[in-house]
Amino acid sequence: MVETKVKELIPQEAYSELQAIVGPEYATTDRVICQAYTARGYAREQMWFLGLCTRPACVILPKTTEEVARIVKVCNRYGIPYTPASSMWVINACPRFRDDFVLIDLKRMDKLEIDEKNMIAIVEPAVIYGQLVEEIMQRDMYTLVPGGGSQAAVIPNHLHYGICPLCYRIPLSDYRMNAAEWVTPEGEVVRMGSRLAGENSWFWQDGLGPNAMGILRGHIGWYGSLGIVTKMSVKLYPFQPERMEPEGRSPETHSKLPSRMRFYNFTVPSREALAKAMDEISKAQISAMAQKVPVSGG
Ligand SMILES: Cc1cc2nc3c(=O)[nH]c(=O)nc-3n(C[C@H](O)[C@H](O)[C@H](O)COP(=O)(O)OP(=O)(O)OC[C@H]3O[C@@H](n4cnc5c(N)ncnc54)[C@H](O)[C@@H]3O)c2cc1C
């Protein structure tokens, strides 16, 4: 990558160390490339993201957990702030009030493995929901896709949000995370859940000793999560075997529902009747998704 020396926002010595970790191809302080890592680079002028984030001083693209850990250690040694990005979807909505930080772009960490028998997927940070769902639906399994869209990455969505109307049936993401590989804020690699029992053990959130997975969960954006998750196993759920067939011509396309699935829209006379209906539907466990839609229009 090309270098542009305008103002030294991070010490040259630190930058040389960062470059040595990933190779010169995968680290840069080039202002033009770094500018692409701000909200304006995404032409989101109409969205609430506008102007929130500043240009990073350096962008670095690691390939392995060990590289991530080494980057974090260098940043700590020089007192340089850093932030990870998996898909860059919501990170641009996060306020960054300084320009002397390193952005760790995890897009080169893109492995996706599906353990069909145990109904889990083992993902690296760059795997997005679109890729995951495409693969698992071919195996008669599903999981949620957040309202933010299938371009959201699976790991940060499990860490920060992980909600959609299907959570009526599928639990919130706290319960969908299994074993994980985590780089702590100090740059140590920690293996959590059943991963403690061995390299290939990804099936369980609990492991030997106390369950510390809660430390990974934040609420949204930067508000909570710690460190960098480099691998996670997530639970998958059984779906019916019929294919979801696309229908229509772009942009007016949709998916034809399999014969066993239907949308039911109905009105109820009062709030009390609504509460009773929801209660009965839940007890009978007959819906994938049950939600109140506000009355609108005339
Ligand atoms: C219009 C809109 C609607 C949305 N609706 C919903 C919804 O209905 N349901 C829902 O669940 N979500 C929703 N979201 C949130 C969306 O799913 C998030 O984008 C997602 O949770 C985070 O993934 P990301 O791909 O955006 O990650 P990124 O933009 O890459 O990162 C988001 C945050 O996670 C941190 N991060 C990234 N990777 C890692 C990592 N590997 N380890 C630790 N921290 C990391 C980043 O530093 C940043 O703070 C919505 C978002 C938008 C913009």
Ligand as a Chemical Component Dictionary entry (heavy atoms), coordinates in Angstrom:
data_LIG
# 
_chem_comp.id                   LIG 
_chem_comp.type                 NON-POLYMER 
_chem_comp.pdbx_formal_charge   0 
_chem_comp.three_letter_code    LIG 
# 
loop_
_chem_comp_atom.comp_id 
_chem_comp_atom.atom_id 
_chem_comp_atom.alt_atom_id 
_chem_comp_atom.type_symbol 
_chem_comp_atom.charge 
_chem_comp_atom.model_Cartn_x 
_chem_comp_atom.model_Cartn_y 
_chem_comp_atom.model_Cartn_z 
_chem_comp_atom.pdbx_ordinal 
LIG C1  C1  C 0 -30.676 0.579  9.822  1  
LIG C2  C2  C 0 -30.192 -0.479 10.765 2  
LIG C3  C3  C 0 -31.091 -1.354 11.327 3  
LIG C4  C4  C 0 -30.662 -2.354 12.190 4  
LIG N1  N1  N 0 -31.568 -3.245 12.701 5  
LIG C5  C5  C 0 -31.155 -4.275 13.460 6  
LIG C6  C6  C 0 -32.079 -5.267 13.958 7  
LIG O1  O1  O 0 -33.281 -5.223 13.725 8  
LIG N2  N2  N 0 -31.573 -6.276 14.697 9  
LIG C7  C7  C 0 -30.251 -6.387 14.984 10 
LIG O2  O2  O 0 -29.869 -7.341 15.631 11 
LIG N3  N3  N 0 -29.358 -5.476 14.551 12 
LIG C8  C8  C 0 -29.776 -4.433 13.797 13 
LIG N4  N4  N 0 -28.870 -3.502 13.353 14 
LIG C9  C9  C 0 -27.492 -3.622 13.821 15 
LIG C10 C10 C 0 -26.696 -4.434 12.867 16 
LIG O3  O3  O 0 -27.126 -5.730 12.838 17 
LIG C11 C11 C 0 -25.263 -4.284 13.293 18 
LIG O4  O4  O 0 -24.711 -3.756 12.147 19 
LIG C12 C12 C 0 -24.537 -5.511 13.780 20 
LIG O5  O5  O 0 -24.993 -5.887 15.024 21 
LIG C13 C13 C 0 -23.054 -5.279 13.932 22 
LIG O6  O6  O 0 -22.451 -5.857 12.865 23 
LIG P1  P1  P 0 -21.713 -5.020 11.756 24 
LIG O7  O7  O 0 -21.585 -5.941 10.613 25 
LIG O8  O8  O 0 -22.377 -3.730 11.542 26 
LIG O9  O9  O 0 -20.273 -4.775 12.438 27 
LIG P2  P2  P 0 -19.182 -3.666 12.307 28 
LIG O10 O10 O 0 -19.666 -2.422 11.649 29 
LIG O11 O11 O 0 -17.971 -4.292 11.712 30 
LIG O12 O12 O 0 -18.889 -3.398 13.847 31 
LIG C14 C14 C 0 -19.889 -2.956 14.749 32 
LIG C15 C15 C 0 -19.293 -2.804 16.144 33 
LIG O13 O13 O 0 -18.710 -4.038 16.593 34 
LIG C16 C16 C 0 -17.309 -3.915 16.844 35 
LIG N5  N5  N 0 -16.721 -5.126 16.300 36 
LIG C17 C17 C 0 -16.659 -5.489 14.976 37 
LIG N6  N6  N 0 -16.096 -6.686 14.848 38 
LIG C18 C18 C 0 -15.769 -7.103 16.098 39 
LIG C19 C19 C 0 -15.154 -8.279 16.592 40 
LIG N7  N7  N 0 -14.787 -9.235 15.777 41 
LIG N8  N8  N 0 -14.974 -8.365 17.933 42 
LIG C20 C20 C 0 -15.355 -7.375 18.774 43 
LIG N9  N9  N 0 -15.971 -6.238 18.361 44 
LIG C21 C21 C 0 -16.173 -6.111 17.029 45 
LIG C22 C22 C 0 -16.887 -2.646 16.120 46 
LIG O14 O14 O 0 -15.772 -2.051 16.726 47 
LIG C23 C23 C 0 -18.149 -1.797 16.231 48 
LIG O15 O15 O 0 -18.211 -1.175 17.483 49 
LIG C24 C24 C 0 -29.285 -2.472 12.506 50 
LIG C25 C25 C 0 -28.361 -1.583 11.948 51 
LIG C26 C26 C 0 -28.796 -0.600 11.086 52 
LIG C27 C27 C 0 -27.788 0.345  10.507 53 
# 
loop_
_chem_comp_bond.comp_id 
_chem_comp_bond.atom_id_1 
_chem_comp_bond.atom_id_2 
_chem_comp_bond.value_order 
_chem_comp_bond.pdbx_ordinal 
LIG C1  C2  SING 1  
LIG C2  C3  SING 2  
LIG C2  C26 DOUB 3  
LIG C3  C4  DOUB 4  
LIG C4  N1  SING 5  
LIG C4  C24 SING 6  
LIG N1  C5  DOUB 7  
LIG C5  C6  SING 8  
LIG C5  C8  SING 9  
LIG C6  O1  DOUB 10 
LIG C6  N2  SING 11 
LIG N2  C7  SING 12 
LIG C7  O2  DOUB 13 
LIG C7  N3  SING 14 
LIG N3  C8  DOUB 15 
LIG C8  N4  SING 16 
LIG N4  C9  SING 17 
LIG N4  C24 SING 18 
LIG C9  C10 SING 19 
LIG C10 O3  SING 20 
LIG C10 C11 SING 21 
LIG C11 O4  SING 22 
LIG C11 C12 SING 23 
LIG C12 O5  SING 24 
LIG C12 C13 SING 25 
LIG C13 O6  SING 26 
LIG O6  P1  SING 27 
LIG P1  O7  DOUB 28 
LIG P1  O8  SING 29 
LIG P1  O9  SING 30 
LIG O9  P2  SING 31 
LIG P2  O10 DOUB 32 
LIG P2  O11 SING 33 
LIG P2  O12 SING 34 
LIG O12 C14 SING 35 
LIG C14 C15 SING 36 
LIG C15 O13 SING 37 
LIG C15 C23 SING 38 
LIG O13 C16 SING 39 
LIG C16 N5  SING 40 
LIG C16 C22 SING 41 
LIG N5  C17 SING 42 
LIG N5  C21 SING 43 
LIG C17 N6  DOUB 44 
LIG N6  C18 SING 45 
LIG C18 C19 SING 46 
LIG C18 C21 DOUB 47 
LIG C19 N7  SING 48 
LIG C19 N8  DOUB 49 
LIG N8  C20 SING 50 
LIG C20 N9  DOUB 51 
LIG N9  C21 SING 52 
LIG C22 O14 SING 53 
LIG C22 C23 SING 54 
LIG C23 O15 SING 55 
LIG C24 C25 DOUB 56 
LIG C25 C26 SING 57 
LIG C26 C27 SING 58 
# 
